[in-house]
């Protein structure tokens, strides 16, 4: 069986390393957010609202790169809780 050159090793690629870093960040973020009964998806919206309060649903959707109907389904429970 032929041996791959070391520069083609997937684990050495920048994409692999970025993904691995992101997964670790996500697990750590989930750990801290769980103390506040929050999911990771909420974090992205909260971060935007931290920077600029009173923005529209469309703005939140654009900034999180999520469809507006998905944003609405995430925000509706917040509004019901009075957040």
Jmol script that loads the backbone (N, CA, C; Angstrom):
load data "model"
ATOM      1  N   UNK A   1       0.847  -1.187   0.000  1.00  0.00           N
ATOM      2  CA  UNK A   1       0.000   0.000   0.000  1.00  0.00           C
ATOM      3  C   UNK A   1       0.888   1.243   0.000  1.00  0.00           C
ATOM      4  N   UNK A   2       0.608   2.187  -0.906  1.00  0.00           N
ATOM      5  CA  UNK A   2       1.448   3.392  -0.974  1.00  0.00           C
ATOM      6  C   UNK A   2       1.277   4.259   0.277  1.00  0.00           C
ATOM      7  N   UNK A   3       2.336   4.937   0.652  1.00  0.00           N
ATOM      8  CA  UNK A   3       2.338   5.820   1.812  1.00  0.00           C
ATOM      9  C   UNK A   3       2.082   7.243   1.344  1.00  0.00           C
ATOM     10  N   UNK A   4       1.185   7.942   2.051  1.00  0.00           N
ATOM     11  CA  UNK A   4       0.904   9.343   1.712  1.00  0.00           C
ATOM     12  C   UNK A   4       2.058  10.216   2.164  1.00  0.00           C
ATOM     13  N   UNK A   5       2.367  11.224   1.370  1.00  0.00           N
ATOM     14  CA  UNK A   5       3.355  12.199   1.852  1.00  0.00           C
ATOM     15  C   UNK A   5       2.809  12.885   3.113  1.00  0.00           C
ATOM     16  N   UNK A   6       3.677  13.221   4.040  1.00  0.00           N
ATOM     17  CA  UNK A   6       3.240  13.787   5.323  1.00  0.00           C
ATOM     18  C   UNK A   6       2.491  15.111   5.162  1.00  0.00           C
ATOM     19  N   UNK A   7       2.787  15.883   4.107  1.00  0.00           N
ATOM     20  CA  UNK A   7       2.091  17.164   3.947  1.00  0.00           C
ATOM     21  C   UNK A   7       0.632  16.977   3.514  1.00  0.00           C
ATOM     22  N   UNK A   8       0.231  15.746   3.174  1.00  0.00           N
ATOM     23  CA  UNK A   8      -1.159  15.472   2.824  1.00  0.00           C
ATOM     24  C   UNK A   8      -1.938  14.839   3.976  1.00  0.00           C
ATOM     25  N   UNK A   9      -1.297  14.700   5.125  1.00  0.00           N
ATOM     26  CA  UNK A   9      -1.949  14.106   6.291  1.00  0.00           C
ATOM     27  C   UNK A   9      -3.095  15.024   6.738  1.00  0.00           C
ATOM     28  N   UNK A  10      -4.346  14.520   6.750  1.00  0.00           N
ATOM     29  CA  UNK A  10      -5.497  15.374   7.106  1.00  0.00           C
ATOM     30  C   UNK A  10      -5.369  16.058   8.467  1.00  0.00           C
ATOM     31  N   UNK A  11      -4.820  15.363   9.450  1.00  0.00           N
ATOM     32  CA  UNK A  11      -4.723  15.950  10.792  1.00  0.00           C
ATOM     33  C   UNK A  11      -3.752  17.124  10.864  1.00  0.00           C
ATOM     34  N   UNK A  12      -2.947  17.285   9.849  1.00  0.00           N
ATOM     35  CA  UNK A  12      -2.006  18.407   9.818  1.00  0.00           C
ATOM     36  C   UNK A  12      -2.557  19.612   9.050  1.00  0.00           C
ATOM     37  N   UNK A  13      -3.735  19.451   8.459  1.00  0.00           N
ATOM     38  CA  UNK A  13      -4.292  20.541   7.651  1.00  0.00           C
ATOM     39  C   UNK A  13      -4.863  21.642   8.548  1.00  0.00           C
ATOM     40  N   UNK A  14      -4.867  22.844   8.039  1.00  0.00           N
ATOM     41  CA  UNK A  14      -5.415  23.986   8.784  1.00  0.00           C
ATOM     42  C   UNK A  14      -6.909  23.787   9.036  1.00  0.00           C
ATOM     43  N   UNK A  15      -7.629  23.266   8.051  1.00  0.00           N
ATOM     44  CA  UNK A  15      -9.063  23.036   8.211  1.00  0.00           C
ATOM     45  C   UNK A  15      -9.374  22.089   9.354  1.00  0.00           C
ATOM     46  N   UNK A  16      -8.624  21.016   9.441  1.00  0.00           N
ATOM     47  CA  UNK A  16      -8.809  20.047  10.520  1.00  0.00           C
ATOM     48  C   UNK A  16      -8.536  20.697  11.874  1.00  0.00           C
ATOM     49  N   UNK A  17      -7.471  21.452  11.963  1.00  0.00           N
ATOM     50  CA  UNK A  17      -7.097  22.090  13.225  1.00  0.00           C
ATOM     51  C   UNK A  17      -8.120  23.143  13.645  1.00  0.00           C
ATOM     52  N   UNK A  18      -8.637  23.902  12.700  1.00  0.00           N
ATOM     53  CA  UNK A  18      -9.659  24.907  13.011  1.00  0.00           C
ATOM     54  C   UNK A  18     -10.922  24.217  13.515  1.00  0.00           C
ATOM     55  N   UNK A  19     -11.319  23.138  12.848  1.00  0.00           N
ATOM     56  CA  UNK A  19     -12.519  22.400  13.264  1.00  0.00           C
ATOM     57  C   UNK A  19     -12.335  21.817  14.668  1.00  0.00           C
ATOM     58  N   UNK A  20     -11.169  21.257  14.940  1.00  0.00           N
ATOM     59  CA  UNK A  20     -10.881  20.685  16.249  1.00  0.00           C
ATOM     60  C   UNK A  20     -10.940  21.773  17.334  1.00  0.00           C
ATOM     61  N   UNK A  21     -10.377  22.921  17.041  1.00  0.00           N
ATOM     62  CA  UNK A  21     -10.401  24.053  17.974  1.00  0.00           C
ATOM     63  C   UNK A  21     -11.844  24.511  18.223  1.00  0.00           C
ATOM     64  N   UNK A  22     -12.630  24.616  17.147  1.00  0.00           N
ATOM     65  CA  UNK A  22     -14.021  25.042  17.271  1.00  0.00           C
ATOM     66  C   UNK A  22     -14.820  24.066  18.124  1.00  0.00           C
ATOM     67  N   UNK A  23     -14.613  22.787  17.937  1.00  0.00           N
ATOM     68  CA  UNK A  23     -15.337  21.786  18.718  1.00  0.00           C
ATOM     69  C   UNK A  23     -14.985  21.891  20.203  1.00  0.00           C
ATOM     70  N   UNK A  24     -13.726  22.130  20.503  1.00  0.00           N
ATOM     71  CA  UNK A  24     -13.331  22.299  21.902  1.00  0.00           C
ATOM     72  C   UNK A  24     -13.957  23.553  22.501  1.00  0.00           C
ATOM     73  N   UNK A  25     -13.934  24.644  21.733  1.00  0.00           N
ATOM     74  CA  UNK A  25     -14.561  25.886  22.187  1.00  0.00           C
ATOM     75  C   UNK A  25     -16.047  25.659  22.449  1.00  0.00           C
ATOM     76  N   UNK A  26     -16.723  24.955  21.537  1.00  0.00           N
ATOM     77  CA  UNK A  26     -18.154  24.704  21.668  1.00  0.00           C
ATOM     78  C   UNK A  26     -18.462  23.883  22.924  1.00  0.00           C
ATOM     79  N   UNK A  27     -17.660  22.873  23.200  1.00  0.00           N
ATOM     80  CA  UNK A  27     -17.867  22.068  24.409  1.00  0.00           C
ATOM     81  C   UNK A  27     -17.662  22.905  25.670  1.00  0.00           C
ATOM     82  N   UNK A  28     -16.637  23.725  25.683  1.00  0.00           N
ATOM     83  CA  UNK A  28     -16.374  24.586  26.832  1.00  0.00           C
ATOM     84  C   UNK A  28     -17.500  25.612  27.011  1.00  0.00           C
ATOM     85  N   UNK A  29     -17.934  26.204  25.917  1.00  0.00           N
ATOM     86  CA  UNK A  29     -19.036  27.164  25.967  1.00  0.00           C
ATOM     87  C   UNK A  29     -20.297  26.490  26.486  1.00  0.00           C
ATOM     88  N   UNK A  30     -20.601  25.281  26.008  1.00  0.00           N
ATOM     89  CA  UNK A  30     -21.767  24.544  26.490  1.00  0.00           C
ATOM     90  C   UNK A  30     -21.690  24.294  27.990  1.00  0.00           C
ATOM     91  N   UNK A  31     -20.508  23.972  28.465  1.00  0.00           N
ATOM     92  CA  UNK A  31     -20.312  23.736  29.894  1.00  0.00           C
ATOM     93  C   UNK A  31     -20.687  24.972  30.710  1.00  0.00           C
ATOM     94  N   UNK A  32     -20.194  26.128  30.305  1.00  0.00           N
ATOM     95  CA  UNK A  32     -20.476  27.362  31.055  1.00  0.00           C
ATOM     96  C   UNK A  32     -21.920  27.826  30.888  1.00  0.00           C
ATOM     97  N   UNK A  33     -22.465  27.682  29.702  1.00  0.00           N
ATOM     98  CA  UNK A  33     -23.841  28.114  29.477  1.00  0.00           C
ATOM     99  C   UNK A  33     -24.852  27.223  30.202  1.00  0.00           C
ATOM    100  N   UNK A  34     -24.516  25.952  30.377  1.00  0.00           N
ATOM    101  CA  UNK A  34     -25.423  25.021  31.060  1.00  0.00           C
ATOM    102  C   UNK A  34     -25.728  25.488  32.480  1.00  0.00           C
ATOM    103  N   UNK A  35     -24.809  26.196  33.101  1.00  0.00           N
ATOM    104  CA  UNK A  35     -25.035  26.728  34.451  1.00  0.00           C
ATOM    105  C   UNK A  35     -26.162  27.757  34.466  1.00  0.00           C
ATOM    106  N   UNK A  36     -26.486  28.298  33.292  1.00  0.00           N
ATOM    107  CA  UNK A  36     -27.533  29.313  33.167  1.00  0.00           C
ATOM    108  C   UNK A  36     -28.727  28.805  32.364  1.00  0.00           C
ATOM    109  N   UNK A  37     -28.779  27.485  32.163  1.00  0.00           N
ATOM    110  CA  UNK A  37     -29.853  26.838  31.388  1.00  0.00           C
ATOM    111  C   UNK A  37     -29.961  27.397  29.974  1.00  0.00           C
ATOM    112  N   UNK A  38     -28.826  27.652  29.352  1.00  0.00           N
ATOM    113  CA  UNK A  38     -28.787  28.166  27.985  1.00  0.00           C
ATOM    114  C   UNK A  38     -28.108  27.159  27.065  1.00  0.00           C
ATOM    115  N   UNK A  39     -28.530  27.151  25.810  1.00  0.00           N
ATOM    116  CA  UNK A  39     -27.902  26.326  24.780  1.00  0.00           C
ATOM    117  C   UNK A  39     -26.937  27.187  23.980  1.00  0.00           C
ATOM    118  N   UNK A  40     -26.019  26.543  23.282  1.00  0.00           N
ATOM    119  CA  UNK A  40     -25.015  27.261  22.497  1.00  0.00           C
ATOM    120  C   UNK A  40     -25.663  28.183  21.473  1.00  0.00           C
ATOM    121  N   UNK A  41     -26.745  27.735  20.842  1.00  0.00           N
ATOM    122  CA  UNK A  41     -27.419  28.557  19.839  1.00  0.00           C
ATOM    123  C   UNK A  41     -27.850  29.912  20.380  1.00  0.00           C
ATOM    124  N   UNK A  42     -28.232  29.952  21.648  1.00  0.00           N
ATOM    125  CA  UNK A  42     -28.626  31.216  22.265  1.00  0.00           C
ATOM    126  C   UNK A  42     -27.447  32.171  22.390  1.00  0.00           C
ATOM    127  N   UNK A  43     -26.274  31.632  22.597  1.00  0.00           N
ATOM    128  CA  UNK A  43     -25.077  32.450  22.803  1.00  0.00           C
ATOM    129  C   UNK A  43     -24.876  33.444  21.670  1.00  0.00           C
ATOM    130  N   UNK A  44     -25.041  32.993  20.447  1.00  0.00           N
ATOM    131  CA  UNK A  44     -24.786  33.852  19.293  1.00  0.00           C
ATOM    132  C   UNK A  44     -25.750  35.042  19.262  1.00  0.00           C
ATOM    133  N   UNK A  45     -26.998  34.805  19.632  1.00  0.00           N
ATOM    134  CA  UNK A  45     -27.967  35.899  19.693  1.00  0.00           C
ATOM    135  C   UNK A  45     -27.663  36.839  20.860  1.00  0.00           C
ATOM    136  N   UNK A  46     -27.331  36.260  22.003  1.00  0.00           N
ATOM    137  CA  UNK A  46     -27.012  37.091  23.167  1.00  0.00           C
ATOM    138  C   UNK A  46     -25.793  37.962  22.915  1.00  0.00           C
ATOM    139  N   UNK A  47     -24.815  37.405  22.226  1.00  0.00           N
ATOM    140  CA  UNK A  47     -23.602  38.168  21.923  1.00  0.00           C
ATOM    141  C   UNK A  47     -23.935  39.386  21.056  1.00  0.00           C
ATOM    142  N   UNK A  48     -24.800  39.193  20.085  1.00  0.00           N
ATOM    143  CA  UNK A  48     -25.197  40.310  19.223  1.00  0.00           C
ATOM    144  C   UNK A  48     -25.982  41.339  20.031  1.00  0.00           C
ATOM    145  N   UNK A  49     -26.907  40.870  20.863  1.00  0.00           N
ATOM    146  CA  UNK A  49     -27.711  41.782  21.667  1.00  0.00           C
ATOM    147  C   UNK A  49     -26.877  42.497  22.724  1.00  0.00           C
ATOM    148  N   UNK A  50     -25.793  41.876  23.163  1.00  0.00           N
ATOM    149  CA  UNK A  50     -24.881  42.520  24.108  1.00  0.00           C
ATOM    150  C   UNK A  50     -24.247  43.746  23.454  1.00  0.00           C
ATOM    151  N   UNK A  51     -23.913  43.606  22.173  1.00  0.00           N
ATOM    152  CA  UNK A  51     -23.249  44.693  21.451  1.00  0.00           C
ATOM    153  C   UNK A  51     -24.212  45.779  21.014  1.00  0.00           C
ATOM    154  N   UNK A  52     -25.438  45.378  20.676  1.00  0.00           N
ATOM    155  CA  UNK A  52     -26.411  46.350  20.179  1.00  0.00           C
ATOM    156  C   UNK A  52     -27.813  45.897  20.558  1.00  0.00           C
ATOM    157  N   UNK A  53     -28.425  46.601  21.466  1.00  0.00           N
ATOM    158  CA  UNK A  53     -29.762  46.262  21.942  1.00  0.00           C
ATOM    159  C   UNK A  53     -30.822  46.792  20.986  1.00  0.00           C
ATOM    160  N   UNK A  54     -31.973  46.147  20.974  1.00  0.00           N
ATOM    161  CA  UNK A  54     -33.115  46.640  20.222  1.00  0.00           C
ATOM    162  C   UNK A  54     -33.032  46.440  18.718  1.00  0.00           C
ATOM    163  N   UNK A  55     -32.301  45.449  18.261  1.00  0.00           N
ATOM    164  CA  UNK A  55     -32.173  45.207  16.824  1.00  0.00           C
ATOM    165  C   UNK A  55     -33.352  44.377  16.328  1.00  0.00           C
ATOM    166  N   UNK A  56     -33.560  44.364  15.038  1.00  0.00           N
ATOM    167  CA  UNK A  56     -34.678  43.634  14.440  1.00  0.00           C
ATOM    168  C   UNK A  56     -34.363  42.147  14.316  1.00  0.00           C
ATOM    169  N   UNK A  57     -35.420  41.377  14.102  1.00  0.00           N
ATOM    170  CA  UNK A  57     -35.269  39.940  13.875  1.00  0.00           C
ATOM    171  C   UNK A  57     -34.430  39.698  12.620  1.00  0.00           C
ATOM    172  N   UNK A  58     -34.652  40.501  11.592  1.00  0.00           N
ATOM    173  CA  UNK A  58     -33.879  40.360  10.354  1.00  0.00           C
ATOM    174  C   UNK A  58     -32.399  40.610  10.614  1.00  0.00           C
ATOM    175  N   UNK A  59     -32.086  41.631  11.390  1.00  0.00           N
ATOM    176  CA  UNK A  59     -30.695  41.929  11.715  1.00  0.00           C
ATOM    177  C   UNK A  59     -30.059  40.755  12.460  1.00  0.00           C
ATOM    178  N   UNK A  60     -30.782  40.209  13.453  1.00  0.00           N
ATOM    179  CA  UNK A  60     -30.262  39.060  14.194  1.00  0.00           C
ATOM    180  C   UNK A  60     -30.033  37.872  13.258  1.00  0.00           C
ATOM    181  N   UNK A  61     -30.968  37.653  12.344  1.00  0.00           N
ATOM    182  CA  UNK A  61     -30.828  36.561  11.378  1.00  0.00           C
ATOM    183  C   UNK A  61     -29.616  36.765  10.492  1.00  0.00           C
ATOM    184  N   UNK A  62     -29.456  37.981  10.017  1.00  0.00           N
ATOM    185  CA  UNK A  62     -28.309  38.287   9.150  1.00  0.00           C
ATOM    186  C   UNK A  62     -26.987  38.115   9.899  1.00  0.00           C
ATOM    187  N   UNK A  63     -26.934  38.579  11.124  1.00  0.00           N
ATOM    188  CA  UNK A  63     -25.691  38.532  11.889  1.00  0.00           C
ATOM    189  C   UNK A  63     -25.321  37.111  12.336  1.00  0.00           C
ATOM    190  N   UNK A  64     -26.317  36.239  12.502  1.00  0.00           N
ATOM    191  CA  UNK A  64     -26.044  34.857  12.901  1.00  0.00           C
ATOM    192  C   UNK A  64     -26.017  33.918  11.705  1.00  0.00           C
ATOM    193  N   UNK A  65     -26.351  34.454  10.534  1.00  0.00           N
ATOM    194  CA  UNK A  65     -26.395  33.650   9.309  1.00  0.00           C
ATOM    195  C   UNK A  65     -27.397  32.506   9.450  1.00  0.00           C
ATOM    196  N   UNK A  66     -28.561  32.846  10.011  1.00  0.00           N
ATOM    197  CA  UNK A  66     -29.638  31.883  10.242  1.00  0.00           C
ATOM    198  C   UNK A  66     -30.899  32.440   9.592  1.00  0.00           C
ATOM    199  N   UNK A  67     -31.736  31.571   9.045  1.00  0.00           N
ATOM    200  CA  UNK A  67     -32.985  31.998   8.412  1.00  0.00           C
ATOM    201  C   UNK A  67     -33.884  32.707   9.433  1.00  0.00           C
ATOM    202  N   UNK A  68     -34.665  33.657   8.945  1.00  0.00           N
ATOM    203  CA  UNK A  68     -35.524  34.433   9.849  1.00  0.00           C
ATOM    204  C   UNK A  68     -36.527  33.567  10.598  1.00  0.00           C
ATOM    205  N   UNK A  69     -37.076  32.539   9.950  1.00  0.00           N
ATOM    206  CA  UNK A  69     -38.049  31.691  10.649  1.00  0.00           C
ATOM    207  C   UNK A  69     -37.376  30.883  11.762  1.00  0.00           C
ATOM    208  N   UNK A  70     -36.107  30.524  11.587  1.00  0.00           N
ATOM    209  CA  UNK A  70     -35.367  29.839  12.643  1.00  0.00           C
ATOM    210  C   UNK A  70     -35.117  30.788  13.805  1.00  0.00           C
ATOM    211  N   UNK A  71     -34.752  32.019  13.487  1.00  0.00           N
ATOM    212  CA  UNK A  71     -34.557  33.031  14.529  1.00  0.00           C
ATOM    213  C   UNK A  71     -35.848  33.239  15.309  1.00  0.00           C
ATOM    214  N   UNK A  72     -36.971  33.292  14.600  1.00  0.00           N
ATOM    215  CA  UNK A  72     -38.265  33.469  15.269  1.00  0.00           C
ATOM    216  C   UNK A  72     -38.561  32.304  16.198  1.00  0.00           C
ATOM    217  N   UNK A  73     -38.241  31.084  15.776  1.00  0.00           N
ATOM    218  CA  UNK A  73     -38.519  29.924  16.628  1.00  0.00           C
ATOM    219  C   UNK A  73     -37.617  29.907  17.865  1.00  0.00           C
ATOM    220  N   UNK A  74     -36.458  30.524  17.778  1.00  0.00           N
ATOM    221  CA  UNK A  74     -35.568  30.610  18.934  1.00  0.00           C
ATOM    222  C   UNK A  74     -36.005  31.743  19.867  1.00  0.00           C
ATOM    223  N   UNK A  75     -36.433  32.855  19.289  1.00  0.00           N
ATOM    224  CA  UNK A  75     -36.798  34.020  20.098  1.00  0.00           C
ATOM    225  C   UNK A  75     -38.154  33.888  20.782  1.00  0.00           C
ATOM    226  N   UNK A  76     -39.075  33.151  20.188  1.00  0.00           N
ATOM    227  CA  UNK A  76     -40.430  33.049  20.745  1.00  0.00           C
ATOM    228  C   UNK A  76     -40.435  32.545  22.190  1.00  0.00           C
ATOM    229  N   UNK A  77     -39.730  31.452  22.515  1.00  0.00           N
ATOM    230  CA  UNK A  77     -39.708  31.038  23.934  1.00  0.00           C
ATOM    231  C   UNK A  77     -39.098  32.091  24.855  1.00  0.00           C
ATOM    232  N   UNK A  78     -38.110  32.832  24.368  1.00  0.00           N
ATOM    233  CA  UNK A  78     -37.507  33.900  25.179  1.00  0.00           C
ATOM    234  C   UNK A  78     -38.572  34.939  25.527  1.00  0.00           C
ATOM    235  N   UNK A  79     -39.321  35.327  24.506  1.00  0.00           N
ATOM    236  CA  UNK A  79     -40.337  36.359  24.714  1.00  0.00           C
ATOM    237  C   UNK A  79     -41.414  35.878  25.668  1.00  0.00           C
ATOM    238  N   UNK A  80     -41.789  34.605  25.554  1.00  0.00           N
ATOM    239  CA  UNK A  80     -42.795  34.051  26.484  1.00  0.00           C
ATOM    240  C   UNK A  80     -42.312  34.053  27.922  1.00  0.00           C
ATOM    241  N   UNK A  81     -40.994  33.874  28.115  1.00  0.00           N
ATOM    242  CA  UNK A  81     -40.419  33.887  29.457  1.00  0.00           C
ATOM    243  C   UNK A  81     -40.188  35.308  29.965  1.00  0.00           C
ATOM    244  N   UNK A  82     -40.357  36.292  29.065  1.00  0.00           N
ATOM    245  CA  UNK A  82     -40.146  37.687  29.454  1.00  0.00           C
ATOM    246  C   UNK A  82     -38.705  38.135  29.412  1.00  0.00           C
ATOM    247  N   UNK A  83     -37.867  37.415  28.659  1.00  0.00           N
ATOM    248  CA  UNK A  83     -36.452  37.776  28.566  1.00  0.00           C
ATOM    249  C   UNK A  83     -36.263  38.912  27.650  1.00  0.00           C
TER     250      UNK A  83
END
end "model"
wireframe off; spacefill off
backbone 0.3
color backbone group
